Amino acid sequence: MPHALITGANRGIGLEHVRQLLGRDWTITAAVRNPDAATELKALDPGDGRLRIEAYDATDLGAPTALKAKVEGPIDILFANAGIMGPKVQEYGSAASEGFLDTLRTNTLAPLALVEAFADQVAQSQLKVVALQSSRMGSIADNDSGGRYAYRASKAALNAVGKSLSVDLEDAGVIVLILHPGWVRTDMGGPNGNLTVNECVEGQLDLIARANPAMNGRFFHVSGEDLPW
Ligand SMILES: NC(=O)c1ccc[n+]([C@@H]2O[C@H](COP(=O)([O-])OP(=O)(O)OC[C@H]3O[C@@H](n4cnc5c(N)ncnc54)[C@H](OP(=O)(O)O)[C@@H]3O)[C@@H](O)[C@H]2O)c1
């Protein structure tokens, strides 16, 4: 039975990944900041042991190692999905802040620490996919509106991390996909997004199902198109 480990699995895009993968008979490790409060996630539990909910705080660089002690066996999809928009104010003039550093910790360092902890288990699986939930806002080429310094920089840096991982893990057969989910109607995306979580996750899972070595280290829109760095 295939196994996915997904961070930020209690709401938004992560929660929908859990819902759809459970529906496809996957086993899921759902890594969430506060398991006790994860009511929507718990409501998805089919009660047959396929949903395992574990504590994980992306701001704690030791969290992946602690999590690894609880997660056995191959991991077909390691999905670093948890992320934050960052400080309320991150426009020019007030962009250099401690909140900028916090954003890098959650959006950039945490996914790297997660992959460093679990890449061996991904390499033992059938699918061997590392998925990094990035954003088009991390594209430097696509930035024609400025602002959002912390968020943009954290996702641009995540893209750089993903590219290096794709090179360093190539010999292990791991395929690193750097993903833009589209503009999705979640707490982060707000009510005006183009996609429902359902549409977004169907698209992302289609893309992941097609993963092959030629896709390693590329930056994909949910539509399957390559995005410019
Ligand atoms: N929605 C969009 O349009 C869009 C577009 C581009 C990229 N993305 C990316 O997609 C990913 C998911 O976004 P979303 O729209 O689903 O956002 P969301 O609804 O705000 O959900 C964010 C998820 O990340 C988790 N998270 C945040 N900080 C965490 C931490 N320190 N430790 C553990 N979990 C943490 C949250 O958990 P808590 O409930 O504990 O806070 C929540 O589960 C993010 O990486 C985001 O940057 C989204």
The ligand as an SDF file (V2000), in Angstrom:
LIG
                    3D

 48 52  0  0  0  0  0  0  0  0999 V2000
   -3.6080   28.8740   -1.4340 N   0  0  0  0  0  0  0  0  0  0  0  0
   -2.8830   29.3280   -2.4430 C   0  0  0  0  0  0  0  0  0  0  0  0
   -3.3960   30.0290   -3.3600 O   0  0  0  0  0  0  0  0  0  0  0  0
   -1.4120   29.0000   -2.5370 C   0  0  0  0  0  0  0  0  0  0  0  0
   -0.7060   29.4940   -3.6460 C   0  0  0  0  0  0  0  0  0  0  0  0
    0.6490   29.1920   -3.7570 C   0  0  0  0  0  0  0  0  0  0  0  0
    1.2630   28.4110   -2.7980 C   0  0  0  0  0  0  0  0  0  0  0  0
    0.5590   27.9610   -1.7200 N   0  0  0  0  0  0  0  0  0  0  0  0
    1.2860   27.1360   -0.7360 C   0  0  0  0  0  0  0  0  0  0  0  0
    0.5500   25.9690   -0.4460 O   0  0  0  0  0  0  0  0  0  0  0  0
    0.8250   25.5290    0.9040 C   0  0  0  0  0  0  0  0  0  0  0  0
   -0.4870   25.2860    1.6360 C   0  0  0  0  0  0  0  0  0  0  0  0
   -1.2170   26.4980    1.5880 O   0  0  0  0  0  0  0  0  0  0  0  0
   -2.7740   26.6080    1.9460 P   0  0  0  0  0  0  0  0  0  0  0  0
   -3.3510   27.5290    0.9480 O   0  0  0  0  0  0  0  0  0  0  0  0
   -3.3570   25.2640    2.1720 O   0  0  0  0  0  0  0  0  0  0  0  0
   -2.6430   27.4170    3.3140 O   0  0  0  0  0  0  0  0  0  0  0  0
   -3.4630   27.3610    4.6860 P   0  0  0  0  0  0  0  0  0  0  0  0
   -4.8700   27.0050    4.4390 O   0  0  0  0  0  0  0  0  0  0  0  0
   -3.1030   28.6480    5.3650 O   0  0  0  0  0  0  0  0  0  0  0  0
   -2.7650   26.1230    5.4400 O   0  0  0  0  0  0  0  0  0  0  0  0
   -1.4330   26.2130    5.8350 C   0  0  0  0  0  0  0  0  0  0  0  0
   -1.0540   24.9080    6.4930 C   0  0  0  0  0  0  0  0  0  0  0  0
    0.3290   25.0050    6.8960 O   0  0  0  0  0  0  0  0  0  0  0  0
    0.3890   24.6680    8.2660 C   0  0  0  0  0  0  0  0  0  0  0  0
    1.4820   25.3320    8.9650 N   0  0  0  0  0  0  0  0  0  0  0  0
    1.8110   26.6350    8.9620 C   0  0  0  0  0  0  0  0  0  0  0  0
    2.8450   26.8400    9.8060 N   0  0  0  0  0  0  0  0  0  0  0  0
    3.1580   25.6360   10.3410 C   0  0  0  0  0  0  0  0  0  0  0  0
    4.1110   25.1880   11.2660 C   0  0  0  0  0  0  0  0  0  0  0  0
    4.9720   26.0250   11.8620 N   0  0  0  0  0  0  0  0  0  0  0  0
    4.1640   23.8680   11.5750 N   0  0  0  0  0  0  0  0  0  0  0  0
    3.3090   22.9990   10.9940 C   0  0  0  0  0  0  0  0  0  0  0  0
    2.3650   23.3590   10.1270 N   0  0  0  0  0  0  0  0  0  0  0  0
    2.2930   24.6690    9.8000 C   0  0  0  0  0  0  0  0  0  0  0  0
   -0.9390   25.1250    8.8470 C   0  0  0  0  0  0  0  0  0  0  0  0
   -1.1420   24.5300   10.1100 O   0  0  0  0  0  0  0  0  0  0  0  0
   -1.8990   25.3290   11.3210 P   0  0  0  0  0  0  0  0  0  0  0  0
   -3.3700   25.0860   11.1070 O   0  0  0  0  0  0  0  0  0  0  0  0
   -1.3530   24.7200   12.5580 O   0  0  0  0  0  0  0  0  0  0  0  0
   -1.5430   26.7940   11.1700 O   0  0  0  0  0  0  0  0  0  0  0  0
   -1.8720   24.6310    7.7550 C   0  0  0  0  0  0  0  0  0  0  0  0
   -2.0920   23.2560    7.8870 O   0  0  0  0  0  0  0  0  0  0  0  0
    1.7050   26.6250    1.5260 C   0  0  0  0  0  0  0  0  0  0  0  0
    3.0620   26.2260    1.4820 O   0  0  0  0  0  0  0  0  0  0  0  0
    1.4840   27.8230    0.6110 C   0  0  0  0  0  0  0  0  0  0  0  0
    2.5850   28.7210    0.6030 O   0  0  0  0  0  0  0  0  0  0  0  0
   -0.7610   28.2360   -1.5610 C   0  0  0  0  0  0  0  0  0  0  0  0
  1  2  1  0
  2  3  2  0
  2  4  1  0
  4  5  1  0
  4 48  2  0
  5  6  2  0
  6  7  1  0
  7  8  2  0
  8  9  1  0
  8 48  1  0
  9 10  1  0
  9 46  1  0
 10 11  1  0
 11 12  1  0
 11 44  1  0
 12 13  1  0
 13 14  1  0
 14 15  2  0
 14 16  1  0
 14 17  1  0
 17 18  1  0
 18 19  2  0
 18 20  1  0
 18 21  1  0
 21 22  1  0
 22 23  1  0
 23 24  1  0
 23 42  1  0
 24 25  1  0
 25 26  1  0
 25 36  1  0
 26 27  1  0
 26 35  1  0
 27 28  2  0
 28 29  1  0
 29 30  1  0
 29 35  2  0
 30 31  1  0
 30 32  2  0
 32 33  1  0
 33 34  2  0
 34 35  1  0
 36 37  1  0
 36 42  1  0
 37 38  1  0
 38 39  2  0
 38 40  1  0
 38 41  1  0
 42 43  1  0
 44 45  1  0
 44 46  1  0
 46 47  1  0
M  CHG  2   8   1  16  -1
M  END
$$$$
